[in-house]
């Protein structure tokens, strides 16, 4: 049985590592450090869930989420917005 994929999107490496450590036992975890990378990885890997920071360089979480949701191929993927502050 293939493990579910979770994409963690955060510009802070320690946040990605923490979430990966918690979820990595049960899920295949993929990481992105900004919104542009998140969109590209989402289109390539079609994760089952995306955990996305809001404030990031290049492309913020709101804009990246909008791009993912408006794409017919990726629009059904759940996106949970997270922020540290």
JOJO-V841206 format. One record per residue. SS is DSSP state (alpha for helix, beta for strand, coil for the rest). OMEGA is omega in radians with two decimals (none if undefined). D_FIRST is the distance of its C-alpha to the first C-alpha in whole Angstrom. Layout:
# JOJO-V841206
ss->SS omega->OMEGA d_first->D_FIRST
ss->SS omega->OMEGA d_first->D_FIRST
This chain:
# JOJO-V841206
ss->coil omega->-3.13 d_first->0
ss->coil omega->3.12 d_first->4
ss->coil omega->3.08 d_first->6
ss->coil omega->-3.14 d_first->9
ss->beta omega->3.07 d_first->12
ss->beta omega->3.07 d_first->16
ss->beta omega->3.09 d_first->19
ss->beta omega->-3.10 d_first->22
ss->beta omega->3.12 d_first->25
ss->coil omega->3.13 d_first->28
ss->coil omega->3.10 d_first->31
ss->coil omega->-3.08 d_first->32
ss->alpha omega->-3.10 d_first->30
ss->alpha omega->3.08 d_first->30
ss->alpha omega->3.11 d_first->28
ss->alpha omega->3.14 d_first->25
ss->alpha omega->3.14 d_first->25
ss->alpha omega->3.14 d_first->25
ss->alpha omega->3.10 d_first->23
ss->alpha omega->3.13 d_first->20
ss->alpha omega->-3.12 d_first->21
ss->alpha omega->-3.04 d_first->20
ss->alpha omega->-3.01 d_first->17
ss->coil omega->3.11 d_first->16
ss->coil omega->-3.03 d_first->15
ss->coil omega->-3.07 d_first->12
ss->coil omega->2.94 d_first->12
ss->beta omega->-3.06 d_first->12
ss->beta omega->3.09 d_first->16
ss->beta omega->-3.07 d_first->18
ss->beta omega->3.01 d_first->22
ss->beta omega->-3.07 d_first->25
ss->coil omega->3.07 d_first->29
ss->coil omega->-3.07 d_first->30
ss->alpha omega->3.12 d_first->30
ss->alpha omega->3.12 d_first->30
ss->alpha omega->3.13 d_first->28
ss->alpha omega->3.13 d_first->25
ss->alpha omega->-3.14 d_first->26
ss->alpha omega->3.14 d_first->25
ss->alpha omega->3.13 d_first->22
ss->alpha omega->-3.14 d_first->21
ss->alpha omega->-3.12 d_first->22
ss->alpha omega->-2.96 d_first->20
ss->alpha omega->3.14 d_first->17
ss->coil omega->-3.14 d_first->17
ss->coil omega->3.13 d_first->16
ss->coil omega->-3.12 d_first->14
ss->beta omega->3.07 d_first->17
ss->beta omega->3.01 d_first->21
ss->beta omega->-2.96 d_first->23
ss->beta omega->3.02 d_first->26
ss->beta omega->3.14 d_first->29
ss->coil omega->-3.07 d_first->33
ss->coil omega->-3.13 d_first->35
ss->coil omega->3.08 d_first->34
ss->coil omega->3.13 d_first->36
ss->coil omega->-3.10 d_first->36
ss->coil omega->-3.10 d_first->34
ss->coil omega->-3.09 d_first->34
ss->alpha omega->3.12 d_first->31
ss->alpha omega->-3.12 d_first->33
ss->alpha omega->3.11 d_first->34
ss->alpha omega->3.11 d_first->30
ss->alpha omega->3.12 d_first->29
ss->alpha omega->3.14 d_first->31
ss->alpha omega->3.13 d_first->30
ss->alpha omega->-3.08 d_first->27
ss->alpha omega->-3.12 d_first->27
ss->alpha omega->3.11 d_first->30
ss->coil omega->-3.10 d_first->28
ss->coil omega->-3.10 d_first->26
ss->coil omega->-3.04 d_first->23
ss->coil omega->-3.02 d_first->22
ss->coil omega->-3.11 d_first->24
ss->coil omega->-3.14 d_first->22
ss->coil omega->3.13 d_first->20
ss->beta omega->3.09 d_first->21
ss->beta omega->3.07 d_first->23
ss->beta omega->3.14 d_first->25
ss->beta omega->3.13 d_first->28
ss->beta omega->3.08 d_first->29
ss->coil omega->-3.13 d_first->32
ss->coil omega->-3.08 d_first->34
ss->coil omega->none d_first->37
